[in-house]
Amino acid sequence: MATKLKNLSTYDINTVPSGKDYIIGIVVSEWNYEITQALMNGAIETLLKHKVKEQNIIVKHVPGSFELTLGAQLLLENTEVDAVLCLGCVIQGETRHFDFICQGIAYGITELNIDHSTPVIFGVLTTDNIEQAKDRAGGKHGNKGTEAAVTALKMINLANSF
């Protein structure tokens, strides 16, 4: 569903499991820092709201969104995380660089999910301009970080149901 038809921060709180026993990793891109910081803040606020302990939220920064995949892999291999949120923002420019970066991130995160059987959440904004990014990082369309946190909790719950 298109974001303009849905607020990223709106969800049924009753459908989100408690995170009280979970350890959550968050990998945040430093590129477009104003946006990614807002995504991170939304994610952390949501995790705390759902009872994830502050000390069980591990935040690591990477230079850009392309590096999110390796950052997530390092968290998966070196910690006991139950899920990893990848938070970044790629804004369309004048060249095809945008396409390669977005495709690489999507592929890398998909591969991590398959290889590790641990939820790795795609919390990356892929927008045409900075205004669209701001709208999705706590602006009029909500916060993609909130959506990513809710997704992580639901996916951990699903994984634990087997």
mmCIF file of the C-alpha atoms, coordinates in Angstrom:
data_MODEL
# 
_entry.id   MODEL 
# 
loop_
_atom_site.group_PDB 
_atom_site.id 
_atom_site.type_symbol 
_atom_site.label_atom_id 
_atom_site.label_alt_id 
_atom_site.label_comp_id 
_atom_site.label_asym_id 
_atom_site.label_entity_id 
_atom_site.label_seq_id 
_atom_site.pdbx_PDB_ins_code 
_atom_site.Cartn_x 
_atom_site.Cartn_y 
_atom_site.Cartn_z 
_atom_site.occupancy 
_atom_site.B_iso_or_equiv 
_atom_site.pdbx_formal_charge 
_atom_site.auth_seq_id 
_atom_site.auth_comp_id 
_atom_site.auth_asym_id 
_atom_site.auth_atom_id 
_atom_site.pdbx_PDB_model_num 
ATOM 1   C CA . MET A 1 1   ? 0.000  0.000   0.000   1.00 0.00 ? 1   MET A CA 1 
ATOM 2   C CA . ALA A 1 2   ? 1.313  3.427   -0.842  1.00 0.00 ? 2   ALA A CA 1 
ATOM 3   C CA . THR A 1 3   ? 2.528  5.419   2.138   1.00 0.00 ? 3   THR A CA 1 
ATOM 4   C CA . LYS A 1 4   ? 0.342  8.360   1.226   1.00 0.00 ? 4   LYS A CA 1 
ATOM 5   C CA . LEU A 1 5   ? -2.658 6.124   1.910   1.00 0.00 ? 5   LEU A CA 1 
ATOM 6   C CA . LYS A 1 6   ? -1.328 4.877   5.275   1.00 0.00 ? 6   LYS A CA 1 
ATOM 7   C CA . ASN A 1 7   ? 0.334  6.502   8.257   1.00 0.00 ? 7   ASN A CA 1 
ATOM 8   C CA . LEU A 1 8   ? 3.506  4.566   9.088   1.00 0.00 ? 8   LEU A CA 1 
ATOM 9   C CA . SER A 1 9   ? 3.030  5.220   12.804  1.00 0.00 ? 9   SER A CA 1 
ATOM 10  C CA . THR A 1 10  ? -0.559 4.005   13.000  1.00 0.00 ? 10  THR A CA 1 
ATOM 11  C CA . TYR A 1 11  ? -1.112 0.413   14.095  1.00 0.00 ? 11  TYR A CA 1 
ATOM 12  C CA . ASP A 1 12  ? -3.323 -1.665  16.352  1.00 0.00 ? 12  ASP A CA 1 
ATOM 13  C CA . ILE A 1 13  ? -1.383 -1.800  19.619  1.00 0.00 ? 13  ILE A CA 1 
ATOM 14  C CA . ASN A 1 14  ? -3.262 -4.978  20.574  1.00 0.00 ? 14  ASN A CA 1 
ATOM 15  C CA . THR A 1 15  ? -1.665 -6.903  17.695  1.00 0.00 ? 15  THR A CA 1 
ATOM 16  C CA . VAL A 1 16  ? 1.903  -6.199  18.804  1.00 0.00 ? 16  VAL A CA 1 
ATOM 17  C CA . PRO A 1 17  ? 3.505  -8.718  21.151  1.00 0.00 ? 17  PRO A CA 1 
ATOM 18  C CA . SER A 1 18  ? 5.476  -7.653  24.197  1.00 0.00 ? 18  SER A CA 1 
ATOM 19  C CA . GLY A 1 19  ? 9.186  -7.283  23.626  1.00 0.00 ? 19  GLY A CA 1 
ATOM 20  C CA . LYS A 1 20  ? 10.131 -7.693  27.285  1.00 0.00 ? 20  LYS A CA 1 
ATOM 21  C CA . ASP A 1 21  ? 12.461 -10.633 26.681  1.00 0.00 ? 21  ASP A CA 1 
ATOM 22  C CA . TYR A 1 22  ? 13.849 -9.529  23.318  1.00 0.00 ? 22  TYR A CA 1 
ATOM 23  C CA . ILE A 1 23  ? 17.194 -8.092  22.312  1.00 0.00 ? 23  ILE A CA 1 
ATOM 24  C CA . ILE A 1 24  ? 16.918 -5.807  19.298  1.00 0.00 ? 24  ILE A CA 1 
ATOM 25  C CA . GLY A 1 25  ? 19.740 -4.557  17.111  1.00 0.00 ? 25  GLY A CA 1 
ATOM 26  C CA . ILE A 1 26  ? 19.397 -1.337  15.171  1.00 0.00 ? 26  ILE A CA 1 
ATOM 27  C CA . VAL A 1 27  ? 21.804 -0.418  12.386  1.00 0.00 ? 27  VAL A CA 1 
ATOM 28  C CA . VAL A 1 28  ? 21.504 3.227   11.356  1.00 0.00 ? 28  VAL A CA 1 
ATOM 29  C CA . SER A 1 29  ? 23.003 4.956   8.341   1.00 0.00 ? 29  SER A CA 1 
ATOM 30  C CA . GLU A 1 30  ? 24.841 8.213   9.029   1.00 0.00 ? 30  GLU A CA 1 
ATOM 31  C CA . TRP A 1 31  ? 24.035 9.460   5.505   1.00 0.00 ? 31  TRP A CA 1 
ATOM 32  C CA . ASN A 1 32  ? 20.988 11.786  5.580   1.00 0.00 ? 32  ASN A CA 1 
ATOM 33  C CA . TYR A 1 33  ? 21.503 11.902  9.343   1.00 0.00 ? 33  TYR A CA 1 
ATOM 34  C CA . GLU A 1 34  ? 18.572 14.226  10.106  1.00 0.00 ? 34  GLU A CA 1 
ATOM 35  C CA . ILE A 1 35  ? 16.237 11.647  8.600   1.00 0.00 ? 35  ILE A CA 1 
ATOM 36  C CA . THR A 1 36  ? 17.908 8.494   9.917   1.00 0.00 ? 36  THR A CA 1 
ATOM 37  C CA . GLN A 1 37  ? 18.128 9.932   13.446  1.00 0.00 ? 37  GLN A CA 1 
ATOM 38  C CA . ALA A 1 38  ? 14.366 10.533  13.361  1.00 0.00 ? 38  ALA A CA 1 
ATOM 39  C CA . LEU A 1 39  ? 13.816 6.963   12.145  1.00 0.00 ? 39  LEU A CA 1 
ATOM 40  C CA . MET A 1 40  ? 15.992 5.631   14.961  1.00 0.00 ? 40  MET A CA 1 
ATOM 41  C CA . ASN A 1 41  ? 14.191 7.721   17.573  1.00 0.00 ? 41  ASN A CA 1 
ATOM 42  C CA . GLY A 1 42  ? 10.821 6.451   16.326  1.00 0.00 ? 42  GLY A CA 1 
ATOM 43  C CA . ALA A 1 43  ? 12.030 2.856   16.449  1.00 0.00 ? 43  ALA A CA 1 
ATOM 44  C CA . ILE A 1 44  ? 13.483 3.127   19.939  1.00 0.00 ? 44  ILE A CA 1 
ATOM 45  C CA . GLU A 1 45  ? 10.402 4.896   21.291  1.00 0.00 ? 45  GLU A CA 1 
ATOM 46  C CA . THR A 1 46  ? 8.190  2.143   19.878  1.00 0.00 ? 46  THR A CA 1 
ATOM 47  C CA . LEU A 1 47  ? 10.368 -0.669  21.210  1.00 0.00 ? 47  LEU A CA 1 
ATOM 48  C CA . LEU A 1 48  ? 10.364 0.873   24.686  1.00 0.00 ? 48  LEU A CA 1 
ATOM 49  C CA . LYS A 1 49  ? 6.583  1.318   24.476  1.00 0.00 ? 49  LYS A CA 1 
ATOM 50  C CA . HIS A 1 50  ? 6.316  -2.432  23.866  1.00 0.00 ? 50  HIS A CA 1 
ATOM 51  C CA . LYS A 1 51  ? 8.492  -3.273  26.870  1.00 0.00 ? 51  LYS A CA 1 
ATOM 52  C CA . VAL A 1 52  ? 11.873 -3.894  25.234  1.00 0.00 ? 52  VAL A CA 1 
ATOM 53  C CA . LYS A 1 53  ? 14.408 -2.989  27.908  1.00 0.00 ? 53  LYS A CA 1 
ATOM 54  C CA . GLU A 1 54  ? 16.625 -0.034  27.058  1.00 0.00 ? 54  GLU A CA 1 
ATOM 55  C CA . GLN A 1 55  ? 19.743 -2.109  27.738  1.00 0.00 ? 55  GLN A CA 1 
ATOM 56  C CA . ASN A 1 56  ? 18.446 -4.693  25.235  1.00 0.00 ? 56  ASN A CA 1 
ATOM 57  C CA . ILE A 1 57  ? 18.507 -2.215  22.347  1.00 0.00 ? 57  ILE A CA 1 
ATOM 58  C CA . ILE A 1 58  ? 21.876 -2.274  20.585  1.00 0.00 ? 58  ILE A CA 1 
ATOM 59  C CA . VAL A 1 59  ? 22.474 0.643   18.205  1.00 0.00 ? 59  VAL A CA 1 
ATOM 60  C CA . LYS A 1 60  ? 25.305 0.659   15.665  1.00 0.00 ? 60  LYS A CA 1 
ATOM 61  C CA . HIS A 1 61  ? 26.015 3.288   13.018  1.00 0.00 ? 61  HIS A CA 1 
ATOM 62  C CA . VAL A 1 62  ? 27.330 2.731   9.511   1.00 0.00 ? 62  VAL A CA 1 
ATOM 63  C CA . PRO A 1 63  ? 28.472 5.379   7.009   1.00 0.00 ? 63  PRO A CA 1 
ATOM 64  C CA . GLY A 1 64  ? 25.733 4.912   4.428   1.00 0.00 ? 64  GLY A CA 1 
ATOM 65  C CA . SER A 1 65  ? 22.676 2.858   3.610   1.00 0.00 ? 65  SER A CA 1 
ATOM 66  C CA . PHE A 1 66  ? 24.656 0.431   1.436   1.00 0.00 ? 66  PHE A CA 1 
ATOM 67  C CA . GLU A 1 67  ? 26.608 -0.586  4.544   1.00 0.00 ? 67  GLU A CA 1 
ATOM 68  C CA . LEU A 1 68  ? 23.442 -1.514  6.468   1.00 0.00 ? 68  LEU A CA 1 
ATOM 69  C CA . THR A 1 69  ? 23.655 -5.104  5.246   1.00 0.00 ? 69  THR A CA 1 
ATOM 70  C CA . LEU A 1 70  ? 27.141 -5.722  6.615   1.00 0.00 ? 70  LEU A CA 1 
ATOM 71  C CA . GLY A 1 71  ? 26.277 -3.883  9.830   1.00 0.00 ? 71  GLY A CA 1 
ATOM 72  C CA . ALA A 1 72  ? 23.273 -6.162  10.291  1.00 0.00 ? 72  ALA A CA 1 
ATOM 73  C CA . GLN A 1 73  ? 25.339 -9.252  9.512   1.00 0.00 ? 73  GLN A CA 1 
ATOM 74  C CA . LEU A 1 74  ? 27.939 -8.257  12.108  1.00 0.00 ? 74  LEU A CA 1 
ATOM 75  C CA . LEU A 1 75  ? 25.209 -7.816  14.719  1.00 0.00 ? 75  LEU A CA 1 
ATOM 76  C CA . LEU A 1 76  ? 23.727 -11.206 13.844  1.00 0.00 ? 76  LEU A CA 1 
ATOM 77  C CA . GLU A 1 77  ? 27.083 -12.949 14.063  1.00 0.00 ? 77  GLU A CA 1 
ATOM 78  C CA . ASN A 1 78  ? 28.460 -11.227 17.164  1.00 0.00 ? 78  ASN A CA 1 
ATOM 79  C CA . THR A 1 79  ? 25.470 -10.692 19.448  1.00 0.00 ? 79  THR A CA 1 
ATOM 80  C CA . GLU A 1 80  ? 22.383 -12.578 20.576  1.00 0.00 ? 80  GLU A CA 1 
ATOM 81  C CA . VAL A 1 81  ? 19.844 -10.307 18.874  1.00 0.00 ? 81  VAL A CA 1 
ATOM 82  C CA . ASP A 1 82  ? 16.324 -11.523 18.177  1.00 0.00 ? 82  ASP A CA 1 
ATOM 83  C CA . ALA A 1 83  ? 15.961 -9.094  15.247  1.00 0.00 ? 83  ALA A CA 1 
ATOM 84  C CA . VAL A 1 84  ? 17.825 -6.309  13.474  1.00 0.00 ? 84  VAL A CA 1 
ATOM 85  C CA . LEU A 1 85  ? 16.280 -3.118  12.145  1.00 0.00 ? 85  LEU A CA 1 
ATOM 86  C CA . CYS A 1 86  ? 18.098 -1.524  9.204   1.00 0.00 ? 86  CYS A CA 1 
ATOM 87  C CA . LEU A 1 87  ? 17.324 2.195   9.094   1.00 0.00 ? 87  LEU A CA 1 
ATOM 88  C CA . GLY A 1 88  ? 18.460 4.382   6.240   1.00 0.00 ? 88  GLY A CA 1 
ATOM 89  C CA . CYS A 1 89  ? 17.419 6.929   3.661   1.00 0.00 ? 89  CYS A CA 1 
ATOM 90  C CA . VAL A 1 90  ? 18.317 6.987   -0.013  1.00 0.00 ? 90  VAL A CA 1 
ATOM 91  C CA . ILE A 1 91  ? 17.154 10.008  -1.999  1.00 0.00 ? 91  ILE A CA 1 
ATOM 92  C CA . GLN A 1 92  ? 16.941 9.965   -5.788  1.00 0.00 ? 92  GLN A CA 1 
ATOM 93  C CA . GLY A 1 93  ? 19.652 11.991  -7.481  1.00 0.00 ? 93  GLY A CA 1 
ATOM 94  C CA . GLU A 1 94  ? 20.523 12.771  -11.068 1.00 0.00 ? 94  GLU A CA 1 
ATOM 95  C CA . THR A 1 95  ? 22.220 9.417   -11.779 1.00 0.00 ? 95  THR A CA 1 
ATOM 96  C CA . ARG A 1 96  ? 21.333 5.720   -11.562 1.00 0.00 ? 96  ARG A CA 1 
ATOM 97  C CA . HIS A 1 97  ? 23.330 5.398   -8.319  1.00 0.00 ? 97  HIS A CA 1 
ATOM 98  C CA . PHE A 1 98  ? 20.005 5.451   -6.422  1.00 0.00 ? 98  PHE A CA 1 
ATOM 99  C CA . ASP A 1 99  ? 18.796 2.328   -8.248  1.00 0.00 ? 99  ASP A CA 1 
ATOM 100 C CA . PHE A 1 100 ? 21.956 0.338   -7.562  1.00 0.00 ? 100 PHE A CA 1 
ATOM 101 C CA . ILE A 1 101 ? 22.058 1.291   -3.885  1.00 0.00 ? 101 ILE A CA 1 
ATOM 102 C CA . CYS A 1 102 ? 18.375 0.510   -3.266  1.00 0.00 ? 102 CYS A CA 1 
ATOM 103 C CA . GLN A 1 103 ? 18.547 -2.794  -5.123  1.00 0.00 ? 103 GLN A CA 1 
ATOM 104 C CA . GLY A 1 104 ? 21.706 -3.802  -3.274  1.00 0.00 ? 104 GLY A CA 1 
ATOM 105 C CA . ILE A 1 105 ? 20.224 -3.025  0.126   1.00 0.00 ? 105 ILE A CA 1 
ATOM 106 C CA . ALA A 1 106 ? 16.975 -4.874  -0.609  1.00 0.00 ? 106 ALA A CA 1 
ATOM 107 C CA . TYR A 1 107 ? 18.854 -7.915  -1.892  1.00 0.00 ? 107 TYR A CA 1 
ATOM 108 C CA . GLY A 1 108 ? 21.301 -7.903  1.015   1.00 0.00 ? 108 GLY A CA 1 
ATOM 109 C CA . ILE A 1 109 ? 18.599 -7.676  3.673   1.00 0.00 ? 109 ILE A CA 1 
ATOM 110 C CA . THR A 1 110 ? 16.602 -10.431 1.981   1.00 0.00 ? 110 THR A CA 1 
ATOM 111 C CA . GLU A 1 111 ? 19.676 -12.683 1.947   1.00 0.00 ? 111 GLU A CA 1 
ATOM 112 C CA . LEU A 1 112 ? 20.321 -12.040 5.649   1.00 0.00 ? 112 LEU A CA 1 
ATOM 113 C CA . ASN A 1 113 ? 16.761 -13.036 6.503   1.00 0.00 ? 113 ASN A CA 1 
ATOM 114 C CA . ILE A 1 114 ? 17.156 -16.297 4.609   1.00 0.00 ? 114 ILE A CA 1 
ATOM 115 C CA . ASP A 1 115 ? 20.687 -17.112 5.750   1.00 0.00 ? 115 ASP A CA 1 
ATOM 116 C CA . HIS A 1 116 ? 20.169 -16.384 9.445   1.00 0.00 ? 116 HIS A CA 1 
ATOM 117 C CA . SER A 1 117 ? 16.474 -17.167 9.989   1.00 0.00 ? 117 SER A CA 1 
ATOM 118 C CA . THR A 1 118 ? 16.410 -14.053 12.153  1.00 0.00 ? 118 THR A CA 1 
ATOM 119 C CA . PRO A 1 119 ? 14.202 -11.102 11.256  1.00 0.00 ? 119 PRO A CA 1 
ATOM 120 C CA . VAL A 1 120 ? 16.156 -8.343  9.520   1.00 0.00 ? 120 VAL A CA 1 
ATOM 121 C CA . ILE A 1 121 ? 13.799 -5.456  8.876   1.00 0.00 ? 121 ILE A CA 1 
ATOM 122 C CA . PHE A 1 122 ? 13.957 -3.145  5.851   1.00 0.00 ? 122 PHE A CA 1 
ATOM 123 C CA . GLY A 1 123 ? 13.467 0.297   7.384   1.00 0.00 ? 123 GLY A CA 1 
ATOM 124 C CA . VAL A 1 124 ? 15.001 2.206   4.507   1.00 0.00 ? 124 VAL A CA 1 
ATOM 125 C CA . LEU A 1 125 ? 13.288 5.185   2.941   1.00 0.00 ? 125 LEU A CA 1 
ATOM 126 C CA . THR A 1 126 ? 13.702 5.341   -0.840  1.00 0.00 ? 126 THR A CA 1 
ATOM 127 C CA . THR A 1 127 ? 12.326 8.712   -1.817  1.00 0.00 ? 127 THR A CA 1 
ATOM 128 C CA . ASP A 1 128 ? 12.426 11.173  -4.685  1.00 0.00 ? 128 ASP A CA 1 
ATOM 129 C CA . ASN A 1 129 ? 13.355 14.140  -2.493  1.00 0.00 ? 129 ASN A CA 1 
ATOM 130 C CA . ILE A 1 130 ? 14.108 15.304  1.033   1.00 0.00 ? 130 ILE A CA 1 
ATOM 131 C CA . GLU A 1 131 ? 10.526 16.445  1.649   1.00 0.00 ? 131 GLU A CA 1 
ATOM 132 C CA . GLN A 1 132 ? 9.185  12.932  1.033   1.00 0.00 ? 132 GLN A CA 1 
ATOM 133 C CA . ALA A 1 133 ? 11.812 11.604  3.427   1.00 0.00 ? 133 ALA A CA 1 
ATOM 134 C CA . LYS A 1 134 ? 10.843 14.090  6.149   1.00 0.00 ? 134 LYS A CA 1 
ATOM 135 C CA . ASP A 1 135 ? 7.181  13.192  5.661   1.00 0.00 ? 135 ASP A CA 1 
ATOM 136 C CA . ARG A 1 136 ? 8.076  9.541   6.418   1.00 0.00 ? 136 ARG A CA 1 
ATOM 137 C CA . ALA A 1 137 ? 10.493 10.223  9.290   1.00 0.00 ? 137 ALA A CA 1 
ATOM 138 C CA . GLY A 1 138 ? 7.989  11.633  11.738  1.00 0.00 ? 138 GLY A CA 1 
ATOM 139 C CA . GLY A 1 139 ? 6.146  13.975  9.385   1.00 0.00 ? 139 GLY A CA 1 
ATOM 140 C CA . LYS A 1 140 ? 2.687  13.807  7.878   1.00 0.00 ? 140 LYS A CA 1 
ATOM 141 C CA . HIS A 1 141 ? 3.038  10.151  6.853   1.00 0.00 ? 141 HIS A CA 1 
ATOM 142 C CA . GLY A 1 142 ? 4.283  8.955   10.246  1.00 0.00 ? 142 GLY A CA 1 
ATOM 143 C CA . ASN A 1 143 ? 7.621  7.329   10.991  1.00 0.00 ? 143 ASN A CA 1 
ATOM 144 C CA . LYS A 1 144 ? 9.094  4.360   9.125   1.00 0.00 ? 144 LYS A CA 1 
ATOM 145 C CA . GLY A 1 145 ? 11.173 3.633   12.248  1.00 0.00 ? 145 GLY A CA 1 
ATOM 146 C CA . THR A 1 146 ? 7.964  2.992   14.183  1.00 0.00 ? 146 THR A CA 1 
ATOM 147 C CA . GLU A 1 147 ? 6.739  0.655   11.466  1.00 0.00 ? 147 GLU A CA 1 
ATOM 148 C CA . ALA A 1 148 ? 10.083 -1.178  11.429  1.00 0.00 ? 148 ALA A CA 1 
ATOM 149 C CA . ALA A 1 149 ? 9.987  -1.702  15.213  1.00 0.00 ? 149 ALA A CA 1 
ATOM 150 C CA . VAL A 1 150 ? 6.438  -3.077  15.102  1.00 0.00 ? 150 VAL A CA 1 
ATOM 151 C CA . THR A 1 151 ? 7.411  -5.359  12.222  1.00 0.00 ? 151 THR A CA 1 
ATOM 152 C CA . ALA A 1 152 ? 10.397 -6.682  14.184  1.00 0.00 ? 152 ALA A CA 1 
ATOM 153 C CA . LEU A 1 153 ? 8.285  -7.544  17.222  1.00 0.00 ? 153 LEU A CA 1 
ATOM 154 C CA . LYS A 1 154 ? 5.687  -9.304  15.085  1.00 0.00 ? 154 LYS A CA 1 
ATOM 155 C CA . MET A 1 155 ? 8.315  -11.247 13.145  1.00 0.00 ? 155 MET A CA 1 
ATOM 156 C CA . ILE A 1 156 ? 10.128 -12.360 16.297  1.00 0.00 ? 156 ILE A CA 1 
ATOM 157 C CA . ASN A 1 157 ? 6.790  -13.588 17.615  1.00 0.00 ? 157 ASN A CA 1 
ATOM 158 C CA . LEU A 1 158 ? 6.180  -15.464 14.376  1.00 0.00 ? 158 LEU A CA 1 
ATOM 159 C CA . ALA A 1 159 ? 9.643  -17.050 14.432  1.00 0.00 ? 159 ALA A CA 1 
ATOM 160 C CA . ASN A 1 160 ? 9.141  -18.133 18.036  1.00 0.00 ? 160 ASN A CA 1 
ATOM 161 C CA . SER A 1 161 ? 5.813  -19.776 17.188  1.00 0.00 ? 161 SER A CA 1 
ATOM 162 C CA . PHE A 1 162 ? 7.508  -22.659 15.334  1.00 0.00 ? 162 PHE A CA 1 
# 
